[in-house]
């Protein structure tokens, strides 16, 4: 209650939001580190006045304050026990860009990629570029002194800072530039500690541990602003910053150098750096293998088991290429590849970017954690350090994947540290690692800061005298230790507040099997280590994750925020029935994009289903779980009386009552049923059954209008050579067409088009004799027992076909994905499940497996494609994309969720957010090309386009059969 009064009192002083709810505290209890420290409240300031009022209140109440940007700190320097100030939500304006002076003035919550986009038209950019640049904030970069791969040319964040406006710990506003007088006592402090500042600090570029007080020296221009950089929120709260920009290079060339191993590559750094590159990144063969395993093929690399990615520049491409050739001549690599094509170079850089995320798992699949994330040594010592570090990890029985900024001696690694069950071993390893890096003249941190992960280790790196200087510096800014206590000065022990320590496994308990997490739900939800890719603004670059966060910009609606709440549930801090859990999952669209897009492989759609299963099992459910969640059951009835069902839905007052009673949003229209379902039409052609078909399934040749034929041997819409088709049919098994509920009830013409395409290849098409279901709607509403019942019936219906080596072609992406992934995860002990999942194909996959089939030429046509989220995540869209390219059409691919997402956008109260999500991709794309064909395999995607934009979409089967040409412009489903 005292906390409630505190929040109410603070809320009355601010224009921004104050949130002390259980859910919000869970979301902000950790960042991307190993630590968990729940705050008392989170404040989202709208102005400097809000920041000042918050600090004043905290001082009066004896509460600490911790600033936070995107919360991607791997060292635990953006979490705290008092008030957390999240600057990213409102204080995120680019205040000014002066192209003439090459300066930018920004608020602390500005995301780096936004600044880069704003500076690019002026031929400028911000120099440092960490891998999190599409979500990390400038305030966070200043707090941690962030770097990135191009720091070898453009320096660290501290090298870019011209002026900072801050509030110190006393609440006094200060302008920091190059005047020691800006902070009372700083001149005297500097004068008294010149020896320490000159001998112990600033020994090499990546000495990021501790405070950067070497910048206070007179020979370094008494740069007070630069010294403040890297203080990790312990000395002041940033209000705005003036930063220096650099010119964009006119031409760049990427060279990949191959070495026997990473240590050998490190031995060659001096000769590489002599060629003046702007980036030198190292990557290990084991990490490349992990990328290959998760992402498929990777671009060709030179011979070797360790590589340096080296970027050279020039006034033009020829000059940059000449620099690359000099590099290849002088470097000691065993092989090299020069890449001039920007697309090919980007693909190679993606190995590095993907590897950074996938390093969260060791090669054998064990979780790997930060903690010794970014140690750095002088480049001349790097090879020796790497060899000894390898011996150290073997001695301690830990493993991880190496990569990093080799040009300036900074190495990144995540290790399977024994955090959960042996924190003493964890502590012992870190102290031994600290002693090793100090022996090589290095720094505990090279760019991420010390935070809670390394501050205690500073006593290994620095003398007591240096630590006293650090304490004296903080006291000048924050004498009462209000700002981010426990970090850098008077640190918390490194094995305290560990997020995983002491937690017990959480069994499946009738839910999903979690095969990639040892059947443990706790391990599954702790896949989220806080990388924060779900917070990235992907609207410009393209991406599916996380659609609700893109619409609301609220941590609550990010995959990470939801994972944090579920982590509190599995640790026992919250029950499954707590309203905080429902609030957290409320706007999750179950799009599954996180499953593929999250570097850690978080699958929030599955966790949401699990959460609802555990909450509502054997208890009353929301009404929409019975209506939308069991929709196939009701459609089975409705398809018997389609005219009556459509007529009733046309009566406005009756429709309103029905929608309200069913828990469906009143803004929604009811999609119209087809006059005859596909199954009814299929049965109606019983007289055309092919001879020899067994009683388990029914096969037909559909009587449909012929479609113009091409010159291929087998064509869409029929066969060009019936004799050839018949000959092939004798040797090919039948294909089982999975007739999903939505295609059957609403769009039977899609199934007929697919039948024609499949039969054009000489196959006989079958459908399950009994009406069966993938259980998707039951799964998405957490009715997992009901889903299993339906999936067992599906296995029974498909077993004979699959056992005989037959394949199953799905048309609705969400249903096809359910058979591919949910089926084996819900029925892991049924051997038929894995076999059936392996037999499932999308239509594009099926067609692409037949080189004799060629798509029709559609040159001159334009198509806007809305990939279904489940296809993007589970099935992949690459095969469809390649097939569309072969048609010659101009293809515009929407990268983002349509916003309807199955039952989500139909639920009462979700219409507004559904439209907001659609505005991130679907609706702008349709407005941009009003004449293009809309290709959307998903029923929900077509429904959303029809209801929000009046555009009727077609399925791939229809497009390839030429049926898009006869589609009318009506928006009825």
Secondary structure, 3 states (H helix, E strand, C coil): CHHHHHHHHHHCCCCCEEECCHHHHHHCCCCCCCECCCCCEEEECCCHHHHHHHHHHHHHHCCCEEEECCCCCCCCCCCCCCEEEECCCCCCCEEEEECCCCEEEECCCCEHHHHHHHHHCCCEECCCECCCCCCCEHHHHHHHCCCECCHHHHCCHHHCEEEEEEEECCCCEEEECCCHHHCCCHHHHHHHCHHHHHHCCCCCCCCCCCCCHHHHCHHHCCCHHHHHCCCCCCCEEEEEEEEECEECCCEEEEEEEEECCHHHHHHCHHHHHCCCCCEEEEEEHHHHHHHHHHHCCCCCCCCCCEEEEEEEEECCHHHHHHHHHHHHHHCCCCEEEEECCHHHHHHHHHHHHHHHHHCCECCCCCECECCCCCCECCHHHHHHHHHHHHHHHHHHCCCEEEEEEHHHCEEEEEECCCCCCCHHHHHHHHHHHHHHHHHCCCECCCCCCCHHHHHHHHHHHCCHHHHHHHHHHHHHHCCCCCECCCCCCCCCCCCCCECCCCCCCCCCCCCCCCHHHCCCHHHHHCCCCCCCHHHCCCCCCCCCCCHHHHHHCCHHHCHHHHHHHHHHHHCCCCCCCCHHHHHHHCCCCCCCHHHHHCCCCCCHHHHHHHHHHHHHCCCCCCHHHHHCCCHHHHHHHHCCCHHHHHHHHCCHHHHHHHHHHHCECCCCCCCCCCCCCHHHHHHHCHHHCCCCCCCCEEECCCCCCCCCCCCCCEECCEECCHHHHHHHHCCCCCEEEECCHHHHHHCHHHHHHHHHHHHCCCCCEEEECCCCCCCHHHHHCCCHHHHHHHHHHHHHHHHHHHHCCCEEEECCHHHHHHHHHHHHHHCCCCHHHHHHHHHEEEHHHHHHCCCCCCCCCCCCCEEEEECCHHHHHHHCCHHHHHHHHHCCCEEEEECCCCCCCCCHHHECCCHHHHHHHHCCCHHHHHHHCCCCEEECCCHHHHHHHHHHHCCCCECHHHHHCCHHHHCCCCCCC
